């Protein structure tokens, strides 16, 4: 999922209701590869947070960054509800990108 001029906020999880990581990128596939190879984030590597469970697309980096910051300040319960609204089983969505 890498449309020219698109930016994405994504949520990774270690497992169903596990540890959550929120990030922003303009190339989801490349960013996932960095995370999974251990070069994306020490936090992601330490807690093995590799499952893509939520993604949102934005037209500008400013919108995506603002949303990322908003989600990072949300309570955990709100994040879980957001994920489960479209992905109740916390399936890995990386196969769809």
N, C-alpha and C positions, 0 to 999 in steps of 0.2 A: 504494500500500500504506500505508494510514493507518487502522488500526483504533483506535477509541477506547480509550485506556488502554494502548496498545502503544508500545513503544520499540524502536528498531532500531540495531544495529551494522552498518555497511556498509563495504565495501572498494571503492574506486575504483582503476582502473589506467589508465595512459596508452595501453597496448597490451598484447598478449600478452607476459608476462614483463617488462613495463615498470615504470615508477615506480608505487608503491603509496601510497594514502592511506587511513587508517582514521578513521571518524567515527561519531558517535552522534546520533540524532534521533528525534523522535516523528512526523515527517512526511517520509517519504523523497522523495516527489515534489517537495515544496516545497524541500527541501534540495538536491536535484539541480538544480533550476532556479536556485537561488542560485549553486551552483558553476559551472554552465554559463554563467551571465550575468556571471561574474567577481566576484560579490559574496559568495561563500562562504568562500574561503580564498585568500590570495596564493600559497601553495604550489601549490594545485590549478591556479590560473590560469597560473602560471609554467611548470609542467611539462605543462600540458594533460591533466590527469588527469580525464577525464569518463566513462569506461566503468565502469558498475556491474557488478562481477564476483562479489560475494558479499554476502549479507544474512542477518542472524539477528534473530529477534524475541524480545522479553523483556516480561514483565508489569510491571516497575517500572524507573524510571530508574536506580536504584541497581545493579540487575543489569546493565543495558546499559552503564553507565559502568565497572563492574568488568570486564566482558568486553572493552570497548574498551581499557582499560589493560593487561589481560593480553595481548591481541593485539599491542599496540604494543611490548611487551617481547619478543615472540617473535623468533626468528631468521627471516630472510627465507625460507629454505628451508621452514620450517614454515608460513609464510603461503601460500607457493605451493602446498604440498600441501593446505592447507585449501581454497583456491580450486578447485584441480583435482579435488578429491574429488567435487564436484557440478557443476563448470563447466570441464571439461578444455580446452575451446577458448577460454576467457576471453571468451565472448560477452557482449555488453551486455545485462544483465537488466532495464534500465529499462523496456522495453516490457511487462514483466510486472506492473508496479506500477500 
